[in-house]
Amino acid sequence: MSEELVKNIIDSLCWNCTKRILHFQLFTLTASCQSTNYSWVQKYIEQKKIAELKSTEFKGCGVCFGLLEKYSHQSYLKELADQVNNWGIQFKDFRISLTTSNAITLREKFIQLLLESIPSSEISLTLYNPKCQSVKELWKILTFHPLELVMGKPYFHNSLFDVKTKFTVDDSHLEADLKLLDHRLVPVIEGKQKKLTKKARIQKEIQEVGFTKTNVDLLIKENNLEKMKKFYTLPFKRLTSSFELDCVHDPIFLAGRYLKFSRTLSQTAWIIEGERKLTTSIEEIMGNCLKKELGATEFIFTSSGREDIDVKCLGKGRPFTLEFMEPKRTIFDSQELKNFQKIINESTDEMAVKDLQYITREETRLMRESPENKTKSYSALCYCYSKLDSDDIEKLNSLKRVDLLQQTPIRVLHRRTVMTRARYITDISADLIDDHHFRIKMTTQAGTYVKEFVHGDLGRTEPSLCTILGKECDILELDVESVNCDFPPEINNDD
């Protein structure tokens, strides 16, 4: 009985699965082994080895479905490398994601239980390999280094370039596996509010999301050999998976600073109740230019704060990052980055980009760190309804630091949390232009509402220029002169 069982198991497997699943001692056929009660197993394995290695055709496998046979062969790896290299994506190294049928796990468990069930009185050696590697582990070992040689690029497990390989078997060949899984299901009664038991929750999850690896692993823990025997018959038919390839590069990130010269250009798309108010924005000008150059599908824009649509951003500019999804162009030098920057700057006279550079995902956090410690410098053209004199300007110039309490401004109440914010202003300097106009420059804590500091926002900002001067003031123009942030570093890539 055991001899027929073992032969059926061996007949179900490709040569690599035979070596993987069976005990390594079975592959050492010496004179001393002739007297053992498992020597017939060794001889049968040797016959299989000769037949398998002599064959010029791929016969498939009842467990790995050809992954360790056809799909680890040099001819397939050459085909895979050619497809990857022709995908049209630049990459300097690669990683591989492997998706296989969950039936592999079920069948491996069945064979393991069968081999472990053979009594030692019949075969003194435990036939199952205690160090049996999974199909995925062994496939990686067999393929990664040869792929490096064929592709001419190194394998790196954290590579940004993902070679997604998917091996599937048609359900018509997996009737026994599907019946085993279906048998596991117990109908879950809907409509009851009672908390589900862990078992019922798992059953419900399986019904909703299908047989994921996690769910199959749970099934294996609950099934025993006798249950599995009701569905599986040996030898398994040797099958070969179908193969699908998809290559995707992880998002790449560019950073820089933008300058805004227009008082009618918004930072991001200005859409109110589904209606677009302006034709374009800083985000779209930069993002669409670079998206086209990089062959990306989408982009995400992030900046260190934002200015109102009627505020210019001058000086060194405002730091920003752009994340590009599924880019095809991913490798570029400083000259190419300079060309990207030039393309943006020549497309508009309302804004410009400087210090454009490649960064890693980890470096994007530098722009978001400790925003409360960042400062910004402003220049504001102000109007005073009462006549100004030199004493008023001197009063402003004598201010070293002004600590503010700012309630959420009226103009942003519809989109900001209602609260009182403590902010400060330093480095104040003012110049009188005429009896009613003056220009004030200042450095503020990030998040300060500068317009409200000028006009007081009906008393919601205290103190304000109105309360300091004792005269009603308003703001006519506001410019951001500096966003004081070390990120991104300045680079000399301007024309």
Long-range contacts (C-beta under 8 A, 24 or more apart in sequence): 2-118, 2-119, 2-122, 2-123, 3-40, 5-114, 5-118, 5-234, 6-41, 6-44, 6-115, 6-118, 6-123, 6-127, 7-44, 8-234, 8-235, 9-111, 9-114, 9-115, 9-234, 9-235, 10-44, 10-45, 10-48, 11-48, 11-234, 11-235, 12-61, 12-62, 12-63, 12-111, 12-234, 12-235, 12-236, 12-238, 13-61, 13-62, 13-63, 14-52, 14-59, 14-60, 14-61, 14-64, 14-66, 14-68, 14-69, 14-238, 15-48, 15-49, 15-52, 15-53, 15-69, 16-64, 16-68, 16-69, 16-72, 16-138, 16-142, 17-61, 17-63, 17-64, 17-68, 17-135, 18-45, 18-48, 20-68, 20-129, 20-132, 20-133, 20-135, 20-138, 21-63, 21-108, 21-111, 21-112, 21-115, 21-128, 21-129, 21-132, 22-115, 22-127, 22-128, 22-129, 23-125, 23-126, 23-127, 23-128, 23-129, 23-130, 24-129, 24-131, 25-125, 26-125, 26-127, 36-124, 36-125, 37-122, 37-123, 37-124, 38-123, 38-124, 38-125, 38-127, 41-123, 41-127, 58-240, 59-238, 60-238, 60-239, 60-240, 61-238, 61-239, 61-240, 62-107, 62-235, 62-236, 62-237, 62-238, 62-239, 63-104, 63-107, 63-108, 63-111, 63-135, 63-236, 64-104, 64-135, 64-139, 65-100, 65-101, 65-103, 65-104, 65-167, 65-169, 65-239, 65-240, 65-241, 66-167, 66-239, 66-240, 66-241, 67-100, 67-135, 67-139, 67-167, 67-241, 68-135, 68-138, 68-139, 68-142, 69-240, 70-240, 71-139, 71-143, 71-167, 71-241, 71-243, 72-139, 72-142, 72-143, 74-146, 77-143, 77-146, 77-147, 77-150, 78-150, 80-147, 80-163, 80-165, 80-245, 81-147, 81-150, 81-151, 83-245, 84-151, 84-163, 84-245, 84-247, 85-151, 87-247, 88-295, 88-328, 89-161, 89-247, 89-248, 89-249, 89-327, 89-328, 89-330, 90-249, 90-328, 90-329, 90-330, 90-331, 91-153, 91-159, 91-160, 91-161, 91-249, 91-330, 91-331, 92-153, 92-161, 92-331, 93-153, 93-154, 93-155, 93-156, 93-159, 93-161, 94-147, 94-151, 94-153, 94-154, 94-155, 94-156, 94-159, 94-161, 94-162, 94-163, 95-155, 95-156, 95-157, 95-158, 95-159, 95-161, 95-162, 95-163, 96-140, 96-143, 96-144, 96-147, 96-155, 96-162, 96-163, 96-164, 96-165, 97-162, 97-163, 97-164, 97-165, 98-136, 98-139, 98-140, 98-165, 98-167, 99-164, 99-165, 99-166, 99-167, 100-135, 100-136, 100-167, 100-241, 101-167, 101-168, 101-169, 101-174, 101-241, 102-211, 102-212, 102-213, 102-216, 103-169, 103-174, 103-177, 104-135, 105-213, 105-216, 105-217, 105-220, 106-177, 106-180, 106-181, 106-216, 106-219, 106-220, 106-228, 107-177, 107-232, 107-236, 108-132, 108-134, 108-135, 109-220, 109-223, 109-228, 110-225, 110-228, 110-232, 113-224, 113-225, 113-228, 114-225, 114-234, 117-225, 160-249, 160-250, 160-252, 160-330, 161-247, 161-248, 161-249, 161-250, 161-330, 162-247, 162-248, 162-249, 162-250, 163-245, 163-247, 164-245, 164-246, 164-247, 164-248, 165-243, 165-244, 165-245, 166-243, 166-244, 166-245, 166-246, 167-241, 167-242, 167-243, 167-244, 168-241, 168-242, 168-244, 169-239, 169-241, 169-242, 170-242, 173-237, 173-239, 176-231, 176-232, 176-233, 177-231, 179-231, 180-219, 180-223, 180-227, 180-228, 180-231, 180-232, 181-211, 181-216, 181-219, 183-227, 183-231, 184-219, 184-222, 184-223, 248-326, 249-326, 249-327, 249-328, 249-330, 251-323, 251-324, 251-325, 251-326, 251-327, 251-361, 252-294, 252-323, 252-324, 252-327, 252-330, 252-358, 253-321, 253-322, 253-323, 253-324, 253-358, 253-359, 253-360, 253-361, 253-363, 253-364, 254-290, 254-321, 254-322, 254-324, 254-337, 254-340, 254-356, 254-357, 254-358, 254-359, 255-319, 255-320, 255-321, 255-322, 255-355, 255-356, 255-357, 255-359, 255-363, 255-364, 255-367, 255-487, 255-488, 256-317, 256-319, 256-320, 256-341, 256-353, 256-354, 256-355, 256-356, 256-357, 256-488, 257-316, 257-317, 257-318, 257-319, 257-320, 257-353, 257-354, 257-355, 257-483, 257-488, 258-282, 258-286, 258-303, 258-313, 258-317, 258-318, 258-320, 258-351, 258-352, 258-353, 258-354, 259-313, 259-314, 259-315, 259-317, 259-318, 259-351, 259-352, 259-353, 259-354, 260-307, 260-311, 260-312, 260-313, 260-314, 260-318, 260-350, 260-351, 261-312, 261-314, 261-349, 261-350, 261-351, 261-352, 262-312, 262-350, 262-351, 263-309, 263-310, 263-311, 263-312, 263-477, 264-309, 264-310, 265-309, 265-350, 265-351, 266-309, 267-303, 267-306, 267-307, 267-309, 268-301, 268-306, 270-309, 278-309, 282-351, 285-344, 285-347, 285-348, 285-350, 285-351, 286-320, 286-322, 286-344, 286-353, 287-322, 289-340, 289-343, 289-344, 289-347, 290-322, 290-324, 290-340, 290-344, 291-324, 293-329, 293-340, 293-343, 294-324, 294-327, 294-328, 294-329, 294-330, 295-327, 295-328, 295-329, 296-324, 296-325, 296-326, 296-327, 296-328, 297-325, 297-326, 298-324, 298-325, 298-326, 299-323, 299-324, 299-325, 300-325, 302-364, 302-367, 304-367, 304-371, 304-374, 304-483, 304-485, 304-487, 305-371, 305-376, 305-446, 305-447, 305-483, 307-480, 308-451, 308-478, 310-477, 310-478, 311-478, 311-479, 311-480, 312-477, 312-478, 312-479, 312-480, 313-479, 313-480, 313-483, 314-479, 314-480, 314-481, 315-377, 315-480, 315-481, 315-482, 315-483, 316-354, 316-482, 316-483, 316-490, 317-352, 317-353, 317-354, 317-355, 317-483, 318-480, 318-483, 319-367, 319-483, 319-485, 319-487, 319-488, 321-359, 321-364, 321-367, 323-364, 332-358, 334-491, 334-493, 337-493, 338-493, 338-495, 341-493, 341-494, 342-495, 354-493, 354-494, 355-488, 355-489, 355-490, 355-491, 355-493, 356-493, 357-488, 357-489, 357-491, 357-493, 359-488, 363-487, 366-486, 366-487, 367-485, 367-487, 367-488, 371-446, 371-447, 372-445, 372-446, 372-447, 373-446, 374-445, 374-446, 374-483, 374-484, 374-485, 375-426, 375-443, 375-444, 375-445, 375-446, 375-484, 376-443, 376-444, 376-446, 376-448, 376-480, 376-482, 376-483, 376-484, 377-427, 377-441, 377-442, 377-443, 377-444, 377-480, 377-481, 377-482, 377-484, 378-441, 378-442, 378-443, 378-444, 378-450, 378-478, 378-479, 378-480, 378-481, 379-439, 379-440, 379-441, 379-478, 379-479, 379-481, 380-439, 380-440, 380-441, 380-442, 380-450, 380-454, 380-475, 380-477, 380-478, 380-479, 381-433, 381-437, 381-439, 381-475, 381-476, 381-477, 381-478, 382-437, 382-438, 382-439, 382-440, 382-454, 382-465, 382-473, 382-474, 382-475, 382-476, 383-436, 383-437, 383-473, 383-474, 383-475, 383-476, 384-436, 384-437, 384-438, 384-469, 384-471, 384-472, 384-473, 385-436, 385-471, 385-472, 385-473, 385-474, 386-471, 386-472, 387-435, 387-436, 388-432, 388-435, 388-436, 388-438, 388-471, 390-432, 392-432, 392-438, 392-469, 392-471, 393-430, 393-431, 393-432, 393-438, 395-468, 395-469, 396-428, 396-429, 396-430, 396-440, 396-465, 396-468, 396-469, 397-428, 397-429, 397-430, 399-428, 399-468, 400-426, 400-428, 401-425, 401-426, 402-426, 402-428, 402-453, 402-463, 402-468, 404-448, 404-453, 404-461, 404-462, 404-463, 405-461, 405-462, 406-448, 406-449, 406-452, 406-453, 406-457, 406-460, 406-461, 407-457, 407-460, 407-461, 408-460, 409-449, 409-451, 409-452, 409-457, 409-460, 409-461, 410-457, 410-458, 410-460, 421-447, 423-447, 423-448, 423-449, 424-448, 425-453, 437-476, 440-465, 441-481, 443-484, 450-475, 450-478, 451-475, 451-478
